[in-house]
């Protein structure tokens, strides 16, 4: 199941804008409003949005290629565009009129993260929310905030039929939440991944929906994405394509540097040293092999889902292994090239320096941390995964 829209064609009209505004975005620790406007106009926040609401609704592999291509120009922008997964996935819990209100003809950015520090209390006609939660990427640029929160009655959590905490997925306007400035970090500085705080905010029933962990949203409309469990989908949609795009940019920047940079006590250019030659080749192998492997697994997963099936535990584990490989190989390639570039790579004005910081930050995400190898290995042995983070 493929799209007629080429990712590079979708990104090309705004590629120069992304690069030109990258330094400003990093300094401001959010994407500039002018850039956000151009990204929306280009359709980059519509890649997951259902067509019935004015979106492009690209097949998952194609949407991921768009995120990868944006990340090649700037990691923070790529990470923010990747948040568009919420437009198709989480809005599936809303009836059509409410979904249309959120999606606004497709050009919407929804910030959010599991709001486990929030208490949602049932009241007539909806819920009242109070609490604080972290890691809300895109918060300063968001049109909506969408997050799952545990339901409480008094001081006790409400339990569902399986004895698990009952959750409600809520949508609110960013103006109803306070941004707490915590995002002072190594890389991906412009993602605005801030804490949010709400105090006695009322959310009407029509702006809420059902969700369970680890299964994911309980859709009230058709949604292919919702056939994929929550953690596997979000973890493959965020870090891997961003890491791959950043690693490709690192290769491009190192090659350009090595072709021009003179070296002391040796050949006239860095590109003429055996270390640079071997390093560039090794980096290319690391990134290209991981990329091929990852997209092969993503395509297989999407073929199963779009064919009407449910992804097996083994299929989800295979995608997880490929995602881990994509992140680790991307970091390894960036490390190799950063080292070979010498002091040229340590200046904040160097795109290679920013690639190095950004790819390390993206690879710190829960979905591609070392513990996920163990979970995937258990599945390969035929054991229970021992974690919802398959």
TAKAKA-V899299 format. One line per field, one symbol per residue. phi: phi as a letter, one per 20 degrees, with the letter a starting at -180 (. if undefined). burial: 1 if it has 9 or more other ideal C-beta (glycine too) atoms within 8 Angstrom, else 0. A space follows every 10 residues. Layout:
phi = ???
burial = ???
This chain:
phi = .cdeeegfff egfdgfffff effffffela fggffgffff ffnfedfdfg ffdneelfgg ffffffffff ffeaffffff fffggffeee ffeefgffff ffelmnecdd eragefeddd dfcgnrcddb qcbemegngf dfebdcbecf eccmddffde fenegfdcec ccfgfeceed fdedcfclfe fleefccccl eecfgfdcbe bcdefofdfd cfbfgffegg fgfffeedfg ffffffffff fffffffffd efdelagfcg feefffffff fffffgffff ffffffffff ffffffened ffgfffffff ffffffffff ffffffffff fmffeefffe gfffgfffff fffefgfcfg ffffgfffff eneffmafef
burial = 0000101001 1001101110 1100110011 1100110111 0111111111 0011111111 1111111111 1111111111 1111111111 1111000111 0111011111 1110100111 1000011111 1110011111 1101111111 1100000101 0000111111 1101001011 0010001111 1111111100 1110001111 1111011010 0010111111 1111111111 1111111111 1111101110 1010000011 1110011011 0111011011 1011111111 1111110000 1000111111 1111111111 1111111101 1001100001 0111111111 1110101100 0111110110 0000100011
